[in-house]
Structure formats: structure tokens, C-alpha cells
Amino acid sequence: MAIHAESELSAAGKDFASGLLLVLVSGLREIENGQLIALTADAGVGEDLERWARFTGNALVATSIAPTGTRFVIRKGAAPSESEAPRIGERLWLYTNFHCNLSCDYCCVRSSPTAARKELALSTIRRVADEARDAGVREIFLTGGEPFLRDDIGEILEVCSRVMPTTVLTNGMLFAGKRRESLRGLSRTNVVFQVSVDSPTSDAHDKHRGEGTWAKAWRGVSLAREEGFRVRLAATVPDDAAERALTAFLDREGIAPEDRVIRRVALRGFAEAGIALARADLIPEVTLTHDGVYWHPVGATDDDFFVTLDHFPLVNAIDAVRLAYAEDRRFATSLASVFHCA
């Protein structure tokens, strides 16, 4: 599904030397910072368009094939700033799988019950754990899909948490039977559950994640706590009002600030609205999937976030992301470097 833009422009047959820039600038004048325009043009202008976007403080956030050419989606201005990220490589993300028991309509990696499993092999996870500390990793995050669809999730958590703090992101609905039993031997110090709860009541949460899921998520929170685990609550919200309402609810529930993660919907995957994020907007958080190494978990199925096929040696995979980031920064700053004429 094509990303919605506030304005649709056509520059077919034009490039930066023959009128494309005029079309682009005129369109940007008609929208607000943070909004999107879609420019349909010849595929060959893509590289120049990306350079222009970086130089001017805008962002090329998506590219797709259109009936009359290539459709470039451009965000006006910078993305909303987030808190400072840790040093690249200290936090390592592992997509254990991509299939899920839910079909959330803003899932950034298009997970659902029908999605390809694309599981990260247990042998791969074991090697990650073996190499992680020497590669400079200080914390591991397991995500999906829904990690608890894997029968071996208890073993995965044990392998990772044996070497360093490990957080598992989950919808909280599958802590039962053998899966719950498999948790009982895990470290309560090194394993944290991050459960998705998007709103103070079921209305907004269930609208996006499915009927009855809010109550089941809270039941999952209770079960994890009963087993003695620290639980962090994570919410995906659409706007300031939703964030304020959720913050007030978490205050009433006595949830400590360090156990809250509130983020906006990212315009990736299934989402039809949200914050449009380009790779250049994000400090990398090294992410391993079945298919390779990615810039950040929010774009772990998107070609523009792909870095390398090679997981190992892990230190090399992390260095590949660092080098890609350094090259992006060098490129951005070189465009604005001083050009001495005297």
C-alpha cells in the first residue's frame, strides 16, 4: 500500500537541470514541517534527490514504482527528536521471528499470523551470545513477530541472559503451559519483559491490535510479575493527546518512569500514518534478522535500512553499521563544508 502524502506532484521527464527543483520547492511551500509530498519522476533522479534532501534538511523516506514513473515520498523538515541513543553496538536487537499471533495495523515490520516465519536459528543466537561481550554489546533485545510463538523461547532467553541483560518484547498473550514452565529457570536479574499496552482502556489498544487484546496483555503482565520478572510497559501512540492520557494512567498505576517506553507510530510496514523516518534520522541500533544486519529495528524489513548479509564475526557486523553511519555523517557534513575562494 502506498504511503499517503499531503500532496502529489508530477515531474515526469524532468531532472534538477530542467525544472524538477521548481516543482519540488513549490510543493514543499504548501505543506507544514513533518508532512509529506509525493513526487513522481524518472527513476534516474533518485540519487540526486536523496543528496538534495540531505543538504536541505528534508528526508527521502520511501520510494516505490508508480504507473508513470517512480514515486518518491519526501518529508519536509527534520523528524521529531528523541532522547540520545546509546553508543552504536551497545544495544543489539535480534528478530527471533516475524510471524505473530496478532495483525496490528501499524506493525513496522508487517508481522501477522500469515507472515513468513523467518526465524533466527538457535545456533545463530548461541553464537551471538558467545561473541556479544567481546564485540562491545552490553544489552540484548529479543523482538519479532511474537517471540513466544517459538517453542524454544525459554532456551533463547537462557542463552542470552546467561551472558548479559536481555529484554524480550512481547504482546503478553502467550505465557501459558510449557512456555510458562520454561521461564521458571531464568535469571530474574537479567531478564526483563517488555509488554505492549497502548492505552489506558481497551478502546484504542483493541482497535489496532484486535478485540480482547488489552485485557489479555494485562493478564500477561500479571503472569510475568507472578513469576518474579521485572515488567516494562511499551506503548505505540498516534499523538500528544494519547501520550498524555497514557502517561496519566501509568502514573496512577504507579509504573516507574524507567519501566515505560512510549513511542509514536512510525510510517513503516503496515502503518498508513505516523512519523515518516528515513535512515538518516536515526542513530543506528544494530539489528540482526534471518536476512542479515539492519540499521535499526523499526526498518528491519526495508531495503533502505539493510547494511550487510553477514552476521559473523559479530564484531564485523557491528563495525559495518558503524562504518555506514560514519559514511552517512561524512556525506552530510561534506556537502556543507567550507569552500575557500581566497
VMD Tcl script that draws the C-alpha trace (Angstrom):
set ca {
  {0.00 0.00 0.00}
  {1.37 3.40 -0.99}
  {2.22 5.85 1.77}
  {-0.28 8.70 1.94}
  {1.14 12.14 1.22}
  {-0.43 15.57 1.68}
  {0.44 16.47 -1.91}
  {1.01 14.52 -5.13}
  {3.37 16.14 -7.65}
  {4.50 15.13 -11.12}
  {7.90 15.88 -12.63}
  {7.94 13.22 -15.35}
  {10.75 13.84 -17.83}
  {12.39 16.47 -15.61}
  {15.58 16.45 -13.60}
  {17.36 19.03 -11.43}
  {18.62 20.81 -14.54}
  {15.23 21.03 -16.23}
  {12.58 22.09 -13.73}
  {12.29 19.32 -11.13}
  {13.61 21.56 -8.35}
  {10.96 24.21 -9.07}
  {8.19 21.60 -8.81}
  {9.67 20.26 -5.59}
  {10.17 23.60 -3.84}
  {6.73 24.83 -4.85}
  {5.18 21.71 -3.36}
  {7.12 22.00 -0.10}
  {5.92 25.57 0.37}
  {2.34 24.29 0.51}
  {2.84 21.86 3.44}
  {3.91 22.04 7.08}
  {7.10 20.67 8.63}
  {6.76 16.94 9.19}
  {4.23 16.49 6.38}
  {4.85 14.53 3.19}
  {4.80 15.18 -0.52}
  {4.97 12.52 -3.21}
  {6.91 13.34 -6.35}
  {6.53 11.10 -9.39}
  {9.56 11.37 -11.64}
  {12.04 9.29 -13.61}
  {13.91 6.70 -11.57}
  {17.26 8.23 -12.52}
  {16.73 11.32 -10.35}
  {16.71 9.27 -7.14}
  {20.37 9.71 -6.22}
  {20.31 13.46 -6.81}
  {17.03 13.75 -4.94}
  {18.47 12.00 -1.89}
  {21.52 14.31 -1.94}
  {19.27 17.35 -2.21}
  {17.12 16.16 0.69}
  {20.10 15.69 2.99}
  {21.59 19.03 2.04}
  {18.36 20.93 2.67}
  {17.34 19.21 5.92}
  {14.46 17.27 4.41}
  {14.29 13.48 4.04}
  {13.55 10.97 1.30}
  {11.55 8.40 3.27}
  {10.18 5.99 0.66}
  {10.50 5.01 -3.00}
  {8.07 2.88 -4.97}
  {7.10 2.09 -8.56}
  {4.21 4.15 -9.95}
  {2.30 3.76 -13.25}
  {4.01 6.83 -14.72}
  {7.48 6.52 -13.16}
  {8.96 6.30 -9.69}
  {7.12 7.76 -6.69}
  {9.45 9.46 -4.22}
  {7.96 10.37 -0.81}
  {9.71 13.31 0.86}
  {9.23 14.61 4.39}
  {9.55 18.35 4.89}
  {11.98 19.17 7.69}
  {13.59 17.09 10.40}
  {11.96 14.23 12.29}
  {10.89 14.88 15.90}
  {13.92 14.42 18.14}
  {14.20 11.50 20.55}
  {16.34 11.08 23.64}
  {20.00 10.44 22.99}
  {20.71 6.88 21.89}
  {23.45 4.70 23.37}
  {26.72 4.22 21.56}
  {26.36 2.16 18.41}
  {26.60 -1.55 19.14}
  {25.97 -1.45 22.89}
  {22.34 -2.44 22.32}
  {21.87 -5.42 20.00}
  {18.47 -6.34 18.57}
  {17.61 -9.88 17.47}
  {14.46 -10.56 15.45}
  {13.76 -14.08 16.68}
  {10.96 -14.44 14.10}
  {8.48 -12.43 12.05}
  {5.21 -14.35 12.39}
  {2.78 -13.19 15.06}
  {-0.50 -14.17 16.69}
  {-1.80 -10.62 16.05}
  {-2.18 -8.38 12.98}
  {-1.51 -4.92 14.42}
  {-2.36 -2.33 11.79}
  {0.77 -0.25 12.42}
  {3.33 -3.04 12.71}
  {6.56 -1.60 11.30}
  {7.79 -4.99 10.02}
  {4.46 -6.36 8.69}
  {4.16 -9.22 11.18}
  {0.94 -11.25 11.26}
  {-0.24 -14.88 11.57}
  {0.38 -15.29 7.83}
  {3.81 -13.63 7.71}
  {6.83 -15.76 6.82}
  {8.42 -17.18 9.98}
  {11.97 -16.08 9.09}
  {13.32 -17.37 12.39}
  {16.81 -16.55 13.57}
  {18.30 -20.01 14.12}
  {19.05 -21.04 17.69}
  {22.60 -21.86 16.59}
  {22.95 -18.27 15.33}
  {21.64 -16.90 18.63}
  {24.11 -19.08 20.54}
  {27.00 -17.68 18.52}
  {25.72 -14.13 19.03}
  {25.72 -14.74 22.78}
  {29.23 -16.20 22.63}
  {30.63 -13.19 20.72}
  {28.48 -10.37 22.08}
  {30.55 -9.18 25.05}
  {33.83 -9.14 23.13}
  {32.06 -7.20 20.36}
  {31.12 -4.45 22.81}
  {27.47 -5.39 23.28}
  {26.05 -4.58 26.72}
  {22.37 -5.46 26.31}
  {20.33 -7.77 24.07}
  {16.75 -7.17 22.92}
  {14.63 -10.01 21.50}
  {11.73 -9.00 19.30}
  {9.54 -10.14 16.45}
  {6.85 -11.02 15.36}
  {5.90 -12.56 18.64}
  {8.91 -14.30 20.21}
  {6.68 -16.52 22.38}
  {5.38 -18.31 19.28}
  {8.74 -20.08 19.28}
  {8.76 -23.32 21.24}
  {12.39 -22.69 22.16}
  {11.91 -19.15 23.50}
  {12.85 -20.28 27.02}
  {16.13 -21.66 25.71}
  {16.78 -18.50 23.69}
  {16.24 -16.33 26.77}
  {18.50 -18.56 28.82}
  {21.29 -18.43 26.23}
  {21.19 -14.63 26.02}
  {20.58 -13.78 29.66}
  {23.43 -16.02 30.77}
  {25.87 -13.50 29.28}
  {24.15 -10.11 29.71}
  {20.86 -8.30 30.46}
  {18.17 -9.37 28.00}
  {14.79 -7.80 27.27}
  {12.08 -9.66 25.36}
  {9.40 -7.61 23.56}
  {6.02 -9.37 23.59}
  {2.27 -8.81 23.39}
  {1.99 -10.78 26.65}
  {-0.67 -13.20 25.46}
  {1.20 -16.50 25.36}
  {2.60 -17.01 28.88}
  {0.95 -20.38 29.44}
  {1.66 -24.12 29.54}
  {5.15 -25.22 28.52}
  {6.20 -21.67 27.67}
  {5.46 -20.50 31.20}
  {7.22 -23.54 32.63}
  {10.30 -22.75 30.53}
  {10.59 -19.34 32.21}
  {10.99 -20.63 35.72}
  {14.68 -21.41 35.46}
  {15.60 -17.98 34.07}
  {17.51 -15.21 35.81}
  {15.19 -12.67 37.41}
  {18.08 -10.21 37.35}
  {18.98 -10.43 33.66}
  {15.58 -11.00 32.01}
  {13.05 -8.19 31.50}
  {9.65 -8.48 29.83}
  {8.51 -5.53 27.72}
  {4.77 -5.90 27.18}
  {2.80 -3.80 24.68}
  {-0.04 -1.81 26.27}
  {-1.09 1.10 24.07}
  {-3.85 2.86 26.02}
  {-5.45 3.32 29.46}
  {-8.54 1.38 28.39}
  {-9.19 -1.30 25.82}
  {-10.67 1.02 23.17}
  {-7.57 2.31 21.37}
  {-5.42 -0.76 22.07}
  {-8.03 -3.22 20.76}
  {-8.81 -1.02 17.74}
  {-5.28 -1.52 16.43}
  {-4.34 -4.91 17.87}
  {-7.60 -6.87 17.93}
  {-10.63 -7.30 20.17}
  {-9.83 -8.53 23.67}
  {-6.08 -8.00 23.37}
  {-5.85 -5.23 26.02}
  {-7.24 -7.49 28.74}
  {-5.01 -10.36 27.65}
  {-1.95 -8.09 27.67}
  {-2.65 -7.05 31.25}
  {-3.12 -10.70 32.18}
  {0.32 -11.33 30.68}
  {1.78 -8.50 32.75}
  {0.34 -10.11 35.90}
  {1.65 -13.58 35.00}
  {5.16 -12.29 34.31}
  {5.15 -10.44 37.63}
  {3.85 -13.54 39.40}
  {6.90 -15.39 38.08}
  {9.11 -12.68 39.60}
  {10.19 -10.84 36.44}
  {10.58 -7.11 36.01}
  {7.99 -5.88 33.50}
  {8.37 -2.79 31.35}
  {5.29 -1.40 29.58}
  {5.63 -0.19 26.00}
  {3.08 1.83 24.08}
  {2.72 2.92 20.48}
  {0.63 6.10 20.36}
  {-0.54 8.34 17.49}
  {-0.30 11.81 19.03}
  {0.34 14.07 22.04}
  {-3.14 13.63 23.47}
  {-2.85 9.85 23.51}
  {0.58 10.12 25.14}
  {-0.73 12.43 27.87}
  {-3.64 10.12 28.64}
  {-1.39 7.10 28.83}
  {1.18 8.89 30.99}
  {-1.54 9.88 33.47}
  {-2.75 6.27 33.57}
  {0.77 4.93 34.20}
  {1.20 7.50 36.96}
  {-1.99 6.24 38.62}
  {-0.81 2.65 38.25}
  {2.49 3.51 39.92}
  {4.61 2.46 36.93}
  {8.14 3.84 37.38}
  {9.49 6.10 34.59}
  {12.27 3.60 33.82}
  {9.62 0.95 33.14}
  {7.81 2.97 30.47}
  {8.53 3.13 26.76}
  {6.21 5.45 24.82}
  {6.84 5.93 21.11}
  {4.93 7.25 18.12}
  {3.65 5.21 15.22}
  {6.37 5.00 12.57}
  {5.29 5.25 8.94}
  {6.74 1.87 8.06}
  {5.35 -1.58 7.43}
  {1.54 -1.73 7.73}
  {1.18 1.84 9.04}
  {-0.75 4.26 6.83}
  {0.02 7.27 9.03}
  {2.69 8.20 11.54}
  {6.14 9.71 11.72}
  {8.00 9.30 8.43}
  {11.50 8.18 9.32}
  {14.43 7.98 6.95}
  {17.59 6.10 7.82}
  {19.44 9.39 8.26}
  {17.00 10.37 11.05}
  {18.05 7.54 13.34}
  {21.17 6.72 15.31}
  {21.73 3.05 14.42}
  {20.74 0.27 16.79}
  {22.36 -2.83 15.30}
  {19.66 -5.33 14.35}
  {20.07 -8.96 13.25}
  {17.36 -10.78 11.33}
  {17.15 -14.00 9.35}
  {18.07 -11.96 6.26}
  {21.07 -10.04 7.57}
  {22.09 -6.96 9.53}
  {19.94 -3.81 9.59}
  {20.38 -0.20 10.70}
  {17.51 -0.13 13.21}
  {14.66 -2.42 14.35}
  {11.97 -0.04 13.07}
  {13.06 -0.74 9.47}
  {14.25 -4.33 9.73}
  {12.37 -5.47 6.62}
  {13.13 -2.42 4.47}
  {15.86 -2.25 1.85}
  {16.92 1.27 2.83}
  {17.81 0.04 6.34}
  {19.76 -3.01 5.16}
  {23.52 -2.96 5.88}
  {25.07 -6.39 5.23}
  {24.23 -10.07 4.78}
  {26.91 -11.27 7.18}
  {26.07 -11.82 10.85}
  {29.54 -13.02 11.76}
  {32.02 -12.34 13.07}
  {29.62 -10.26 15.16}
  {32.21 -7.54 15.72}
  {32.45 -7.13 11.93}
  {28.67 -6.87 11.59}
  {28.58 -4.12 14.21}
  {31.53 -2.38 12.58}
  {29.70 -2.47 9.24}
  {26.86 -0.47 10.79}
  {29.30 1.96 12.42}
  {31.09 2.46 9.12}
  {27.81 3.02 7.29}
  {26.84 5.61 9.89}
  {30.23 7.33 9.63}
  {29.91 7.44 5.85}
  {26.42 8.94 6.09}
  {27.69 11.60 8.52}
  {30.71 12.32 6.33}
  {28.49 12.72 3.31}
  {26.07 15.03 5.14}
  {28.78 17.27 6.52}
  {30.88 17.35 3.36}
  {28.00 18.98 1.48}
  {28.16 21.91 3.88}
  {31.96 22.15 4.18}
  {33.77 25.45 3.64}
  {34.84 26.13 0.04}
  {37.67 28.63 0.17}
  {38.00 31.07 -2.73}
  {40.56 33.32 -1.03}
}
mol new
graphics top color blue
foreach p $ca { graphics top sphere $p radius 0.5 }
foreach p [lrange $ca 0 end-1] q [lrange $ca 1 end] { graphics top cylinder $p $q radius 0.2 }
display resetview
